[in-house]
Amino acid sequence: EVQVVESGGGQVEPGGSLRLSCEASGFTLSTYSVSWVRQAPGKGLEWVSFISARGSDRYYADPVKGRFTISRDNTINSVYLQLNSLRAEDTALYYCARASRSQLLNFYYYYMDVWGRGTTVAVSS
Amino acid sequence: DIQLTQSPSFLSASVGDRVTITCRASRGIAIYLAWYQHKPGKAPKLLIYGASTLQSGVPSRFSGSRSGTEFTLTINSLQPEDFATYYCQQLNTYLPLTFGGGTKVEI
């Protein structure tokens, strides 16, 4: 079965750090880009970060720039999200999603076609 | 930057209804838009990408269209399993991969 599974969430105090992991099964993650998306309690989906298949392109949403770092280890089919300087507003369910590629003329774009069930991050004192 | 404005935010409908959800982009994004379905406690599910391409395995009662910067998700003959929250997302990686605010479809 094609799936991704997130892990690493937990409760942390403001200013603390966590590292989230995303592991894939049923497909080779190294050939896909990956995004992280979060959902705060009672709120909608919010895109957090994106990493290309080889790790050469990395993008971040403004609220997490400078605090979160996305990375990957293609030798073990895993993607990571390092969360530093955590704030209460980072409390959310964090989803990992495989990003498949499509093309229009000479431009590639990516859509999230395989999602995990998420890992919860709670930031409070 | 880019904003995606979904309307309505809430929608009450009945089984068998035809439902239309709109997503307006604050700037041109060509066809770089996807629609997702999300149910509580479940992983989000891709329905449409490239504005109108139906994802494999998604029922044909779901369809997407585009007119300029306005995108539409249509569900023909709403089924009980379709009651969920729907989100649009822009897919151009040169911009933030922003989601719309969501549309909750309720009975």
Interface residues (C-beta under 8 A of the other chain):
Chain A: S35 V37 G44 L45 E46 W47 F50 D57 Y59 A61 D62 Y95 A97 S102 L104 Y109 Y110 Y111 M112 D113 W115 G116 R117 G118
Chain B: A30 I31 Y32 A34 Y36 H38 K42 A43 P44 K45 L46 Y49 G50 T53 Q55 T85 Y87 Q89 L91 N92 T93 P96 L97 T98 F99 G100 G101 G102
